[in-house]
């Protein structure tokens, strides 16, 4: 079954070099396709030998292993992209994956903090270089709606302090330039000018946000930081770094921003992805109605 693994490795290189996908995205594809390679080994079949029934068996395998429809759907989507590549490269002339239906996923509304909860999250004691770094990261994320991966991959050159903008490369290698508000710009300037240098250990680098080893801040590292802060602030809402991105979009919408502008700021390729925030706002509207209207309950 070495041929399957070779084709997967070839495909991942294609995503890295030709499509310029991020390492995080490529790792996600790799995990999904490794699962599929193991399935092929069990079947003792090469890629060109697999038929529709084999793929149905794989779907059954996934359903037995994973309880989340979202996880199963992700695996199948990765497989579809892989087989599309195999078709383009003329390794196969039929695509059995195209006949497999994705499981229907129940859409859940994103968790959003209230503006008061955001203020509590951002209002952290500033005592050392780490707290000033955390303050700058939190303020910048809420001010711009950056994805966590985009935030931790920022280089110093991506910030234009004079123009008050941040440049980022999002999904699909799409560049966008986002304005930075005064609160975030002030926190960022203080961190960069006075505390970033203190985080260096040995080798210098150009990443904007550094961890306690003087290296690039990781997604996991930042996740641990914000979870700790949320616990200290007694935030009851389920909270992750991405919650700040959701809150950024929802609060903009609540204050009158149009959906197209929010789409551009978030870097969504399809506005239907952005439209979920209109549902979040409507749910909040219903909550307020039920809570504050005399006959709302």
N, C-alpha and C positions, 0 to 999 in steps of 0.2 A: 504493500500500500504506500510505498515511498512516493509514487507518482502523485497521489492526492496531496501529500504534504508539500511536495515540490511546487505544485500548482498554487497551493495556498500561499506559500512563501513568495512566489512570483507575483501573486495578486496583491499581497501586502506591500511589496516594493513598488508596485504600480500606484497604490494609494498614497504612498509616501512621496515618491518622486514626481509622478505625473499629476496627481490630484492635489498634492500638497496638504494632505490631511494631517491633523495633529497627532502626536505620539499617543495621547490618551484615546483618541478615536480609533487609531490603528490597533491598539491593545484590545479594545472592545471587540473589534472584528476578529482579531486573532483568537480570543477566548471562545467566541461563538463557533468559529470554523474548526478549532481544535476538537471541540465536541463532535462536530460533524465528521472529522477525519477518523475519530475513534469509532463512530458508527459504521463508517465504510469498512474499517478493519473487521468489525464483527460480521458484516455482510459478505466480506471477502470479495468486494467489487471495486473496480475502478470507476472514476467519475462518469466516463462515457457509457458505462454499463448500467447505471442506475436508471430506473424507470419510475413512472408515476406511483406505483404501489410501494416501491422502496421509500419514496419521499413521504408517502402517507404513514409508513411504518416509523419513519424518523419523527414525524409530527406526534405520533402516539408515544414514542419514546420521550419526547420533550414534555408531553402532558403528564406522564408518569413521574418525571423527575422534578418538574417545576409546577408550583401551584398558581403562580402569577401569569395571567394572560399576557401582560405587558412584556414579561421576560421571554415567553414563548414567541410572541410576535417579533421581538427584537432578533431572536435567533433566526427566524424565517426571513426577516428582512435582510439580514447579513448574508444569508444563503442566496437570496434572490440577486443581490448585488454581485456576489461571487460568480453565479451562473451567467449573469449578464456579461461579465468580463470574459468568461469562457466562450461565450457565443461570439463576442467581438473579436477575440483572438483566434477564432475558428478551431478551437480545440474540440468543441461539440457542435452538432447541427440541430439539436433539439433541446428544449429547456423544460424538463419535467417540473421544476419548481414553480413555473408560471401557472400551473394547474392547481397549485395548493392554495387554499384560502387561508388568510390570516384570521386568527380568533378575534371575535369582536371584543373590543376593550371598552369597559365602562369608564367614561371620562370623569375624572375627579377634579374639582376646582382646586387651584393652588392655594396653599396656606399663605395668608397675608397678615402682616402686623398692622395694628392701628398706628396712627401717627404718634400717639402718646407712647406706645411701646417702642417705636423706633427711636424716639427721643431718649428713652431710658437706656436702650442699647448703645446709643452713640455717646451718652454722658458717662464716660468711664474715667476713673481717677488717673491723672497723668503724673507718673512718678519716676519713670525711667525710659530708656530708649525703646524697650519692648512695648510699653503702653502707648507711647507716641506713635510707634509703627502701627499698632492695632487700631488706634484712633484714625490714622490716615487711611488704612485699608477699609475700615467700616464706612467712613464718610465718603470715600471715593466710590465704593460699591453702591451705596444708596443714592449718591448723586448722579451716577451714570448708568446704573442697571447692567454693569458688566457681568458676564458669566464668571464663575470662580476661576476657570482655566484661563480666561482672558486676563483677569486681575493678577494672578500669580506669574503670568508670562510677560508682564509689562517690563520694558527696559526704560532706563532713564530718558533716552531719546524719544520715547513715545509721549512724554509729557511736554506740552508747550506752556510754560508758566506765564509767558507774556500774553498769549492768546487765550489762556484758560481753557485748553482742550486736551483731550487724550486720544491717541491714535491706537486702534487695536485691530488685530486680524482675527475675525470670527470664523464660524463654520463655513466650510467651502472656500477657505482662504479669502474671504471677502473683507476688505478694509472698510472701516468706518471711523469717522472723527466725531467725538461727542463733547459737547461743552461741559465744563466743570463749574459748579456753583461756588460761591464765595466761602461757605463753610468748609467744603472739601478742599478747596484750593489753599486755604489758610492752614488746615491740618497737614496737608501734603507738603507745603513749603516748610513748615516748622520741622517735620520729620526729616525731610531731605537735607535741609541746610544745617541742622544741629545734631541729628541722632543717627542717621544712616551710617555714617563713617564709624560710629562706635560699635556697630554690629559686625564689622569685618574681623576675621580671625587671621587667615593667612593669605590665601589666594583671592585677589579682587575679581569682581565680575560686574556686569552692567545691569543686572536685574534690579528693579526698583525696590522690591520688598525682600528683605533678607531674614532668614531664620536665626535661631540662637547659635548656629554653627557658622554663620557668615555666608551661607549658601542661599540659593533661590528658595523662597517660601514655597511649600508644596500645598496642593489642594487639601490633603489629609491634615497637614499641620494647621492650616487656616480653619478647617472644619472644627478641630479640637479647640482652637482659641475661641471661636464664636459660640460654641456649645457651652463652654465654661462661663463666658460672659453672660449668656442668656440665663443660665442657672443662677448666677449671682444676682441678676436683675429680676429674678422671679418671673420670667416670661413664661406664661402658661401655654401659649400657642406653640405647636410643633415647629421647631426652628432649626434651620440650616443656613449656610451662606446664601443659597439660592432664594431663600425667603426674602432677603433684602432686594433681590432683583424683581421678584413678584410684587413686593411692596412699592418699589420705585414706579413700576408701570401702573399699578392700581391707583396710587395717590396722584399721579399725573392725570389719569383719566377722571378721577373724582374732582379735580380742580379745573377741568375744562379742556385739557389737551386733546387734540384730535387723534384718531386711531392711526392714521398714516404716519404722523410724526413719531408716535410711540413705536410703531413698527420699525422705522428707520433707526431709532435710538437703540432698540433691542437687537437689531440685526436679523430680524425674521425675514426669510425669503418669501413667505406666504402670509398674507394678512389674516388668514383664517386662524393661524397660530396665535396672533395678537388678540383676536376677538374673544378669547377665553376670559380676558380681563374685564370685558363688558359684563359677562355673567357674574364675575366676582363682585363687581360694583352693584349689580342688581340684587344679589343676595344680601349685601350689606344694607341696601336700601330697605329690603323687606324686614331685616332684623330691626332697623331703626324704627320702622313703621309699627311693628308689633310691640316694641318696647315703649315708644313714646306717644303713640296715638291713644286717646282715651278709650276707643273701642277697637284697638288693634289686636287685642289678645282674644 
